[in-house]
Amino acid sequence: MESQTIQLNQRKDRALAFAKLAKIPGQAVKTSFLVFKANKYFIVAVDKIAFFSIRHESTMITCFDREEYFVKYSLDQIQNLLADKQFYRLNRQYLINVRAIKDVEHYFARKLLVNPTIIISEKLLVAKEKAGEFLSWLDNR
């Protein structure tokens, strides 16, 4: 059982490495994710995803219709599989779709506060070190 898990992880790592090499800047390598919820498998199209987040050490998909699904990829892996022009890594916990951004405000200590189109309890903050890069990404899409 353990050797099967190791082999599966090695195959996944090779596939992600290939996807990273094959990725054309601005274009998505992955167009959907297979998720499991309530004893059913679903295919979630990337266009339906508002953001990816980390909750309880697991990666979660939140869709525009507020449906949530766990996914078995890290945010780093997902970031390498998606279009740079469509998704941005706000911080260690969030990868957001540009269509999910309602507006952006200046926040304390030169950080930026991203207000999403979907109401969530957490504040989506961009560190002052990434604020310029984030605003440039928004402007040059």
Backbone as CSV, one residue per row, in Angstrom:
resi,resn,N_x,N_y,N_z,CA_x,CA_y,CA_z,C_x,C_y,C_z
1,MET,0.822,-1.198,0.000,0.000,0.000,0.000,0.865,1.261,0.000
2,GLU,1.899,1.259,0.857,2.778,2.417,0.934,3.553,2.622,-0.362
3,SER,3.990,1.521,-0.987,4.722,1.646,-2.253,3.819,2.173,-3.360
4,GLN,2.538,1.825,-3.329,1.595,2.348,-4.325,1.416,3.848,-4.150
5,THR,1.347,4.304,-2.906,1.222,5.736,-2.628,2.456,6.479,-3.110
6,ILE,3.631,5.922,-2.863,4.877,6.546,-3.311,4.915,6.619,-4.835
7,GLN,4.524,5.521,-5.511,4.508,5.519,-6.975,3.522,6.539,-7.520
8,LEU,2.353,6.656,-6.897,1.346,7.624,-7.334,1.880,9.042,-7.178
9,ASN,2.523,9.330,-6.050,3.096,10.657,-5.829,4.207,10.959,-6.821
10,GLN,5.030,9.954,-7.147,6.095,10.159,-8.129,5.512,10.462,-9.503
11,ARG,4.450,9.741,-9.881,3.806,9.999,-11.175,3.203,11.399,-11.207
12,LYS,2.575,11.795,-10.113,1.974,13.127,-10.039,3.049,14.205,-10.136
13,ASP,4.187,13.994,-9.443,5.293,14.956,-9.502,5.864,15.071,-10.908
14,ARG,6.006,13.930,-11.607,6.494,13.963,-12.996,5.506,14.693,-13.905
15,ALA,4.218,14.440,-13.714,3.198,15.096,-14.540,3.211,16.604,-14.300
16,LEU,3.376,17.017,-13.049,3.432,18.442,-12.750,4.694,19.084,-13.311
17,ALA,5.810,18.375,-13.248,7.060,18.897,-13.822,6.910,19.072,-15.323
18,PHE,6.295,18.091,-15.987,6.060,18.201,-17.426,5.123,19.366,-17.726
19,ALA,4.061,19.508,-16.939,3.107,20.597,-17.151,3.787,21.951,-16.999
20,LYS,4.688,22.049,-16.030,5.417,23.297,-15.815,6.303,23.622,-17.012
21,LEU,6.964,22.605,-17.564,7.813,22.811,-18.737,6.992,23.142,-19.974
22,ALA,5.826,22.509,-20.095,4.997,22.678,-21.283,4.131,23.937,-21.219
23,LYS,4.073,24.557,-20.069,3.185,25.700,-19.895,3.645,26.888,-20.730
24,ILE,2.711,27.423,-21.478,2.953,28.640,-22.244,2.467,29.783,-21.370
25,PRO,3.286,30.816,-21.143,2.870,31.903,-20.257,1.488,32.438,-20.628
26,GLY,0.641,32.588,-19.592,-0.692,33.119,-19.803,-1.731,32.072,-20.156
27,GLN,-1.316,30.861,-20.499,-2.278,29.831,-20.879,-2.357,28.752,-19.812
28,ALA,-3.565,28.208,-19.670,-3.787,27.152,-18.685,-3.360,25.806,-19.250
29,VAL,-2.776,24.995,-18.403,-2.476,23.623,-18.755,-3.678,22.766,-18.366
30,LYS,-4.310,23.114,-17.265,-5.448,22.361,-16.741,-6.717,23.197,-16.911
31,THR,-7.787,22.584,-17.407,-9.040,23.302,-17.625,-10.145,22.868,-16.678
32,SER,-9.896,21.792,-15.894,-10.881,21.337,-14.919,-10.195,20.504,-13.845
33,PHE,-10.906,20.300,-12.750,-10.406,19.486,-11.649,-11.455,18.440,-11.300
34,LEU,-11.009,17.234,-11.042,-11.888,16.171,-10.589,-11.930,16.231,-9.064
35,VAL,-13.135,16.370,-8.512,-13.294,16.479,-7.061,-14.281,15.427,-6.576
36,PHE,-14.245,15.159,-5.297,-15.107,14.154,-4.688,-15.860,14.809,-3.537
37,LYS,-17.198,14.688,-3.555,-18.011,15.258,-2.481,-19.297,14.454,-2.368
38,ALA,-19.666,14.113,-1.158,-20.904,13.380,-0.877,-21.002,12.094,-1.692
39,ASN,-19.912,11.326,-1.690,-19.848,10.036,-2.395,-20.035,10.132,-3.901
40,LYS,-19.723,11.291,-4.477,-19.824,11.478,-5.924,-18.590,12.219,-6.421
41,TYR,-18.213,11.906,-7.652,-17.155,12.647,-8.320,-17.780,13.708,-9.200
42,PHE,-17.165,14.881,-9.206,-17.622,16.001,-10.025,-16.435,16.538,-10.812
43,ILE,-16.714,17.097,-11.961,-15.706,17.820,-12.727,-16.028,19.300,-12.569
44,VAL,-15.072,20.045,-12.048,-15.245,21.473,-11.836,-14.379,22.210,-12.852
45,ALA,-15.019,22.948,-13.742,-14.287,23.723,-14.748,-13.559,24.885,-14.079
46,VAL,-12.373,25.184,-14.551,-11.561,26.265,-13.991,-12.307,27.596,-14.068
47,ASP,-13.089,27.815,-15.108,-13.845,29.062,-15.257,-14.879,29.260,-14.161
48,LYS,-15.292,28.189,-13.508,-16.299,28.257,-12.438,-15.673,28.516,-11.068
49,ILE,-14.330,28.480,-10.998,-13.627,28.596,-9.722,-13.301,30.053,-9.408
50,ALA,-13.747,30.519,-8.238,-13.452,31.878,-7.797,-12.056,31.947,-7.179
51,PHE,-11.751,30.991,-6.301,-10.416,30.956,-5.723,-10.113,29.593,-5.122
52,PHE,-8.842,29.379,-4.895,-8.331,28.215,-4.183,-7.812,28.739,-2.853
53,SER,-8.002,27.973,-1.796,-7.525,28.409,-0.489,-7.067,27.212,0.327
54,ILE,-6.338,27.528,1.380,-5.894,26.497,2.320,-6.782,26.586,3.551
55,ARG,-7.393,25.450,3.899,-8.192,25.353,5.125,-7.847,24.054,5.820
56,HIS,-7.492,24.165,7.076,-7.153,22.987,7.878,-6.099,22.124,7.175
57,GLU,-5.087,22.781,6.621,-3.966,22.133,5.938,-4.366,21.373,4.673
58,SER,-5.528,21.661,4.126,-5.985,21.062,2.871,-6.344,22.167,1.890
59,THR,-6.217,21.862,0.618,-6.543,22.843,-0.411,-8.015,22.716,-0.776
60,MET,-8.681,23.859,-0.833,-10.103,23.889,-1.115,-10.382,24.762,-2.330
61,ILE,-11.338,24.323,-3.146,-11.845,25.112,-4.265,-13.126,25.789,-3.801
62,THR,-13.262,27.076,-4.067,-14.520,27.777,-3.843,-14.972,28.314,-5.198
63,CYS,-16.167,27.912,-5.600,-16.707,28.309,-6.901,-17.522,29.593,-6.771
64,PHE,-17.827,30.193,-7.902,-18.626,31.413,-7.915,-20.025,31.177,-7.348
65,ASP,-20.540,29.957,-7.455,-21.860,29.635,-6.893,-21.769,29.239,-5.417
66,ARG,-20.593,29.461,-4.797,-20.289,29.216,-3.390,-20.176,27.746,-3.005
67,GLU,-20.164,26.861,-3.986,-19.902,25.443,-3.710,-18.430,25.308,-3.352
68,GLU,-18.134,24.424,-2.416,-16.756,24.209,-1.988,-16.393,22.734,-2.120
69,TYR,-15.152,22.500,-2.561,-14.653,21.144,-2.759,-13.196,21.089,-2.309
70,PHE,-12.820,19.953,-1.745,-11.404,19.726,-1.456,-10.748,19.157,-2.705
71,VAL,-9.487,19.495,-2.893,-8.736,19.012,-4.040,-7.370,18.528,-3.539
72,LYS,-6.813,17.532,-4.209,-5.571,16.914,-3.729,-4.333,17.474,-4.426
73,TYR,-4.259,18.765,-4.518,-3.076,19.447,-5.043,-2.703,20.534,-4.045
74,SER,-1.435,20.895,-4.009,-1.025,22.044,-3.199,-1.287,23.315,-4.016
75,LEU,-1.282,24.461,-3.355,-1.456,25.724,-4.090,-0.324,25.944,-5.084
76,ASP,0.887,25.530,-4.729,2.016,25.654,-5.660,1.766,24.832,-6.918
77,GLN,1.295,23.607,-6.747,1.011,22.750,-7.899,-0.098,23.350,-8.755
78,ILE,-1.149,23.829,-8.118,-2.273,24.425,-8.854,-1.816,25.666,-9.611
79,GLN,-1.019,26.492,-8.968,-0.525,27.705,-9.609,0.235,27.388,-10.893
80,ASN,0.984,26.295,-10.897,1.735,25.900,-12.081,0.839,25.327,-13.180
81,LEU,-0.368,24.940,-12.834,-1.280,24.332,-13.810,-2.274,25.314,-14.420
82,LEU,-2.335,26.534,-13.890,-3.347,27.494,-14.327,-2.737,28.673,-15.075
83,ALA,-3.591,29.358,-15.814,-3.167,30.519,-16.598,-2.763,31.673,-15.677
84,ASP,-1.582,32.224,-15.938,-1.089,33.348,-15.145,-1.991,34.573,-15.253
85,LYS,-2.621,34.748,-16.390,-3.477,35.916,-16.589,-4.821,35.783,-15.890
86,GLN,-5.226,34.564,-15.567,-6.536,34.345,-14.945,-6.455,34.243,-13.424
87,PHE,-5.383,33.653,-12.893,-5.253,33.435,-11.456,-3.985,34.078,-10.923
88,TYR,-4.082,34.622,-9.697,-2.931,35.254,-9.051,-2.802,34.725,-7.623
89,ARG,-1.587,34.473,-7.209,-1.311,33.996,-5.851,-1.209,35.214,-4.936
90,LEU,-2.273,35.485,-4.174,-2.295,36.645,-3.294,-1.318,36.514,-2.137
91,ASN,-1.285,35.327,-1.560,-0.443,35.064,-0.400,-0.286,33.548,-0.248
92,ARG,0.169,33.090,0.889,0.381,31.651,1.081,-0.914,30.853,1.105
93,GLN,-2.046,31.526,1.314,-3.300,30.808,1.496,-4.311,30.977,0.364
94,TYR,-4.100,31.912,-0.548,-5.113,32.171,-1.575,-4.525,32.320,-2.974
95,LEU,-5.210,31.706,-3.918,-4.952,31.838,-5.350,-6.296,32.251,-5.943
96,ILE,-6.398,33.465,-6.474,-7.696,34.034,-6.830,-7.851,34.231,-8.334
97,ASN,-9.066,34.012,-8.810,-9.446,34.267,-10.196,-9.690,35.764,-10.338
98,VAL,-9.217,36.360,-11.403,-9.378,37.803,-11.592,-10.862,38.192,-11.610
99,ARG,-11.715,37.303,-12.091,-13.155,37.602,-12.115,-13.778,37.611,-10.727
100,ALA,-13.070,37.098,-9.728,-13.567,37.077,-8.357,-13.151,38.326,-7.578
101,ILE,-12.441,39.242,-8.211,-11.987,40.456,-7.533,-12.987,41.576,-7.808
102,LYS,-13.633,42.040,-6.728,-14.577,43.150,-6.859,-13.825,44.475,-6.890
103,ASP,-12.949,44.683,-5.889,-12.107,45.869,-5.843,-10.935,45.621,-4.906
104,VAL,-10.017,46.591,-4.903,-8.807,46.489,-4.087,-8.645,47.807,-3.335
105,GLU,-8.337,47.701,-2.035,-8.160,48.885,-1.196,-6.756,48.909,-0.607
106,HIS,-6.290,50.130,-0.296,-5.050,50.236,0.471,-5.374,49.821,1.895
107,TYR,-4.434,49.137,2.538,-4.629,48.633,3.883,-3.444,49.071,4.719
108,PHE,-3.451,48.793,5.988,-2.373,49.199,6.879,-1.017,48.696,6.389
109,ALA,0.007,49.466,6.712,1.403,49.106,6.422,1.632,48.797,4.938
110,ARG,1.009,49.567,4.067,1.186,49.476,2.603,0.753,48.135,2.010
111,LYS,-0.038,47.397,2.728,-0.607,46.163,2.187,-1.839,46.528,1.366
112,LEU,-2.325,45.544,0.597,-3.549,45.733,-0.164,-4.600,44.760,0.352
113,LEU,-5.842,45.228,0.415,-6.972,44.401,0.801,-7.796,44.131,-0.450
114,VAL,-7.921,42.862,-0.806,-8.695,42.461,-1.986,-10.090,42.085,-1.523
115,ASN,-11.084,42.765,-2.071,-12.478,42.462,-1.750,-13.034,41.574,-2.855
116,PRO,-13.362,40.329,-2.518,-13.868,39.401,-3.542,-15.352,39.608,-3.816
117,THR,-15.802,39.117,-4.949,-17.220,39.194,-5.309,-18.057,38.268,-4.429
118,ILE,-17.419,37.254,-3.857,-18.079,36.324,-2.945,-17.748,36.750,-1.520
119,ILE,-18.743,36.865,-0.682,-18.513,37.276,0.697,-17.879,36.119,1.481
120,ILE,-16.727,36.411,2.084,-16.041,35.428,2.929,-15.652,36.102,4.241
121,SER,-15.381,35.312,5.258,-15.094,35.863,6.578,-13.658,36.363,6.722
122,GLU,-12.746,35.855,5.925,-11.342,36.225,6.036,-11.008,37.425,5.157
123,LYS,-9.986,38.168,5.558,-9.497,39.282,4.747,-8.439,38.743,3.792
124,LEU,-8.551,39.100,2.532,-7.576,38.688,1.519,-6.550,39.810,1.384
125,LEU,-5.381,39.569,1.952,-4.350,40.600,1.984,-3.199,40.253,1.054
126,VAL,-2.662,41.289,0.430,-1.461,41.173,-0.389,-0.368,41.925,0.359
127,ALA,0.747,41.267,0.587,1.866,41.875,1.319,2.406,43.079,0.562
128,LYS,2.998,44.011,1.301,3.525,45.224,0.678,4.589,44.902,-0.368
129,GLU,5.335,43.793,-0.176,6.368,43.403,-1.135,5.777,42.957,-2.481
130,LYS,4.563,42.433,-2.452,3.923,41.954,-3.685,2.870,42.928,-4.221
131,ALA,2.617,44.031,-3.520,1.551,44.957,-3.892,1.757,45.528,-5.300
132,GLY,2.969,45.960,-5.611,3.250,46.515,-6.938,3.069,45.481,-8.037
133,GLU,3.572,44.277,-7.801,3.432,43.194,-8.776,1.957,42.848,-8.997
134,PHE,1.189,42.824,-7.923,-0.240,42.511,-8.021,-0.982,43.580,-8.828
135,LEU,-0.735,44.840,-8.532,-1.400,45.923,-9.272,-0.988,45.908,-10.738
136,SER,0.267,45.615,-11.011,0.736,45.487,-12.391,0.027,44.328,-13.098
137,TRP,-0.132,43.201,-12.402,-0.857,42.048,-12.957,-2.292,42.438,-13.304
138,LEU,-2.945,43.165,-12.405,-4.322,43.603,-12.683,-4.375,44.522,-13.903
139,ASP,-3.399,45.402,-14.011,-3.382,46.386,-15.098,-2.995,45.780,-16.446
140,ASN,-2.135,44.764,-16.456,-1.592,44.238,-17.710,-2.197,42.911,-18.155
141,ARG,-3.337,42.600,-17.736,-3.960,41.338,-18.133,-4.466,41.385,-19.543
